[in-house]
Amino acid sequence: MSKGCQMSIICLCHVFKKLCVKIVDPTTMGELKKEVAICIVILEQEFPPYFFDIMTRLLVHMVEELELCGPVHVRWMYPIER
């Protein structure tokens, strides 16, 4: 696995870790938006175009949803679906 591929996956993991916090700090939303944009750029450099669909662009909207609605764990359906 190439170094760029590893960095893109690590960047993606950090973004999801920050999206799933229980207490949201509104002052870090701008930084998180920049980090998501950088993560998507790294992914676009490492993976072929057919890898990308609407789900990879969903990251940008997830940050906006976090900013508008609060923590993600409150709206998750995973416990109910179990």
Buried (B, 14 or more C-beta within 10 A) or exposed (E): EEEEBEBBBEBBEEBEEBBEEEEBEEEEBEEBBEBBEEBBEBBBEBBEEEEEEEEBEEBEEBBEBBBEEEBBEEEEEEEEEE
